[in-house]
Amino acid sequence: MEGCFFRDTESRMLAIVFPRPNEFELIDVPEPVPAPGQVLVRVEATTICATDFKIFQGSVPFVTFPHVPGHEWGGKIVAVGSQVSGLNPGELIGVEAHVGCNACPRCAEGLYNLCENYGRPERGHAHIGFTVPGGLAEYCAIPARAAHPLPEGLGVDQAAFTDTVGIVLWAFERAGGVRAGETIGSPVAT
């Protein structure tokens, strides 16, 4: 499948694939193999976001077809590629959908969503479920930097919201100094 970064393996899996805009299929595809710096995750929970519908319609730039969507999901690591440390098979993780190249000026500023290598996985950029295959599949190979082990007490259902929670956390960090119980913004007139 051109555009999907699967490797030829003997193992197969099921995945939701958008072969072209406004069409989807549940099909048998090769199971991905983790490349150096990647982990292979068995997807155990996922959500469907409004952005997935826009991808389905073909209105999101940089998405090529055929495409495996899914950027809000979590699961268990089943294999680690070479050059991966600190992550182990069996760990429950949530997935950050976007990792930058870590080499361009934007990434150096911490603005990896503006990575100058956007859409170039060979240069270290990955937007999971957008420019590389996502989690609407049985397995997904992702950069280890996108895998976040869950704290004790959280389960796979919470793992699926890792990326969403990350957006909220980033907003609080940008607001600077907000503490529990405080409000942000103008008071509402009653």
N, C-alpha and C positions, 0 to 999 in steps of 0.2 A: 504494500500500500504506500504509494508515493506520498510524502508529506508526513507520514507517521514514522517515528523513529524507533521502530521495532527492529530487533536483530533476528536473524534466522536461527531459531532454536527448535528443538524437537517438542518442547512444551508448548501447549496452547492454552488460551483463555478466552472468555467471553468479554466483549467490550461493546459499549454503545458507540457507534461511529456515525458521524454526519458525513455521508459520501459527497454531498453537495448541499447548498443552502436549501432549507425547508424539507429535508429528508433525513431520516435516521433509520438505523438498522442495529439489531443486536446480532453480532457476528462473531465467529471464531477467528481469532488472530494469534500470531505468535506471542508468547509471553516475553516481555522485555527482560534483558539481562543487564544488571547494573554495570555501567562503565566505571573507570577510575573516578573516585570522588562522588559516586552515587550510591544510594541504597535502593533495594527492591522492597516494596511495601505491598502487603496484602490488604486491599481496601476493605474496611469493615463498616464504615458509615460515611454517608455523603449527603450533601444537600443539593438542591437545584436552585440556582440564583437567577434573578432577572437577566443578568448578563449572559447566562447560558442560553436563554431564549434569543437574545440579540445575536449571539454566535450562530445559533441554529438558523436564524434568518439571513445570515451572511452579512450583517452590518457592522462587524467589528474588524477594524483594520489589523493587519498582520496575521490573521487567522487564515490558514490555508486548508483546503479540503482535499482528500478526506481528513476528518479530524475527530479525535477522541476528546470530548469536553470533560469538564469537572475540575473546579478549582477550590472547592470547599469540601474537604474530606479528611479522614484520618484512618489509621489502621496499624497493623503490626509489621515491623521490619522482619523480613524473612531472609535477606542476604545483604551483605555489604560488599561494595567494590573495593578494589585496592585504593590506597591513599585515604581511607576513611578511618577515623579514630573517634572514640567516645560514643559511638552508637553500636548497638548489638542486636542480633536477631532476637525476636521475642519482645522487644520494647514497643510499647504503644506510643504512637506519635501523632501529633497534629501537623498539618502541612501549611507552611507559608507559601502562598501561590507565586511569589515573585522574588527571584534572587538576581542581583546584578552581577556584572563581570568582575567587580572588585578591582578593576584596573583603570577605569576612565575617571576623569575629574568629578563627574556627577556621583559616581559610586564612592569616591574618596570623601565627598561631602555628606555621605549617608543618604543620598537621594537616588537610590538604586532603581526607583520607579522611572527615573529619567535617564537610565543607563544609555550611554552612547553606542552600546553594542546590542541594543534591543533587537530581539528576534534572531540573534546569532548564537545558538547554543555552543558552537565550536569555539567561541570566545568567552564562554562562561556564563552567558545570560540565559535565564530560563523563566518564562512566564507560564507556569504549569496550568494546563487546560486552555491556553491561548496559543502560544508559539511552540509548545511541546505537548505531547499527549497528557491528558488529565486523568482524574480518578473515577470516571464513570466506566470502570473496567475492574476486573478481578484483581489485577496487579498493576502497579505503576512504578517505574524507575525514576527517581528524582534526585537532584543534587542533595548531598548530605546537609548542606547549609539550610535547606528548606525543611528539614525534619526536626521537630521540636518534641523531645520526650515530655510526656504529661506528668504533672505532679501526682503524688499519691492521692488516691481518692477520686480522681477524675477518670471517666470512662470513655469509651469509643464515641458515644453520642456527643460528648463535649468536644472531643477531638475534631469533629467535623466543623466546628465553629472557630478553630484556631485563627484562620485568616481574618474572619470578621472581627473577632476580639482584638486582634492585632491592630486593625484600623482604629478601633475605639481607643486603645492604649496610646497609639501615636497621636491622636487628637488631644488626649489629656496631657501628654508630654509636651506638645506644642503650646498648650495653654499655660504651662509653667506654674508650678507651685500649688496646683489645685489639691485640696485635701478632702477626705471623706466628709460628707455633710455640707460642704460648700456648694454654692450655685455659681453658674457662669452666665453672664449676660445681663441685660437690663431687667429690672423688675417688671413683672406683668401687671398692667393696670387692672384693678378689679371694679 
